[in-house]
């Protein structure tokens, strides 16, 4: 039965409710919208009014509304976040979202976008919150008050929404176009729309989750401080006790959680190191470590060492490719000893070189491995093809961890291992008759280049001790690389520094720049010792440095990149995380880009070795046949 009531207080038909309320402007009185929102939030059912045609009375009936639980939960979470959020922080995080979508060096996967968006929004939120706080304090200090009518506030608010939406949509489409351009420069395709949508959404969710976590921790710390202050009433003493307890908790977390995780990873990598790659078998040649007559057992070489000695071209393969007589190359290797005695491992490698008569060969290369003991076959095999097999390569393992793990957890082992290997072999080599000993070269890729260069005090020391070197994808934190780059000739870009006249040391961003600088000017004749630094302008491993957080690097400012997007720009904090994420997949791009160095190493090594008798056609044949001899590429 409907309930009738006096309807004299209702507005006349056709008269807006706002006008009937006495507001001549038609605006809802201040607070009315809030009260209506409160009713909606109270959980009470909404009602609707209609006239009963038979009695002329107003009928009050509940308005049925059914909502999914996830919709209610989502709205509740959104209200909680927005109610406790800083306006300045939200505006800052929006700017962070825009900068996170700007192009970097490698086409992004969804999880790379997630990392960039989340980290950029968190930092920008903090900056925006701080700026907002300072502005509020300043306005209070000068007694600044700004008033506006409700209508003006609504207009400004909606104009702001429109501007934000327009900029966000523009940035979105622009970012997709830039990712297409990056993909074209490095010959790697991505599904741009789905990748960016999923990555951006998950990045925003991660930002909100971390923000809520920070607030939860902050709330817990405030309660902890209140508890301390309840027992220690003096503020200074209470604060001191609180800070000490917090520091101890952080140290305990590092020792227990971080170290436990690191040890677990190391244990897992050690287990992997003991497994032989499927399809890889013990060599039958006595010129390989682990083979017949070797002082090193097959099992002691480790997974990557086994891959190394089982790979490489045979004399027949070299002769078939080059059309010239060839001999079997020598490969000496030692796995990581249980006690991590690098000098002992280096002496084991030397014993293998002596056993195989490696010092009777024309060329001896000391090759520095990456974190797990991996050797870049494109580099080693290139030397073997170019010399007709008249060469020997010496290498050893210094860690179980892959390069990312070694880079983060153990940067000393690459340096100590490289120093021990070079010292032991060089001392023996230096005592031989110069007329009858091989030419000595050294090389390394990535973390191997970082460690290998640590065997020398400076560039002059390197040139005094070797006949040549090829450093590939040197990390930007490598001391000698940094000093050479900083001392480059004025006008030469950071991606391809010119050192002096280029007569000894050359930075090579591509094959066509072996004999000329970035701007096309030819170098003078390359004199020995010849030192080559091979680095792609799209290689994030080379361009990553901690100061990307606060300083724009020359390689971005100069815009001299060969295979990079010319619209790449620098933003504080954001660019650091973009390049950091790029490093994770830098080896997944096609050869000649990113951190993938393949065919260009044949031409570089040919120039460093001075193998002028090798024709361009033979180099092309080597590039075609070399991958066939690589094993254990998992």
Buried (B, 14 or more C-beta within 10 A) or exposed (E): EEEEEEEEEBEEEEEEEBEEBEBEEEBBEEEBEEEEEEEEEEEEEEEEEEEEEEEEBBBEEEEEEEEEEEEEEEEEEEEEBEEEBBEBBBBBBBBBBBBBBBBBBBBBBBBBBBBBBBBBBBBBBBBBBBBBEEEEEEEEEEEEEEEEEBEEEEEEEEEEEEEEEEEEEEBBEBBBEBBBBBBEBBEBEBEBEEBBBBBBBBBBEBBBEBBBEEBEEEEEEEEBBEEBBEEBEEEEEBBEBBEEEEEEEEEEEEEEEEEEEBEEBBEEBBEBBEEBBEEBEBBEBEBBBBBEEBBBEBEBBBBBBBBBBBBBBBBEBBBEBBEEEBBBBBBBBBBBBEEEEBBEBBBBBBBBBEBBEBBEBBBBBBBBBBBBBBBBBBBBBBBBBBBBBBBBBBBBBBBBBBBEBBBEBBBEBBBBBBBBBBBBBBEBBEEEEEEEBBBBBBBBBBBBBBBBBBBBEEBEEBBEBBBBBBBBBBBBBBBBBBEBBEEBEEEBBBBBBBBEEBBBBBBBBBBEBBBBBBEEEEBEEBEBBBBBBBBBBBBBBBBBBEEBEEEBBBBBEEBBBBBBBEEBBBBBBBBBBBBBBBBBBBBEBEBBBBBBBBBBBBBBBBBBBBBEEBEEEBBEBBBEBBBEBBBBEE
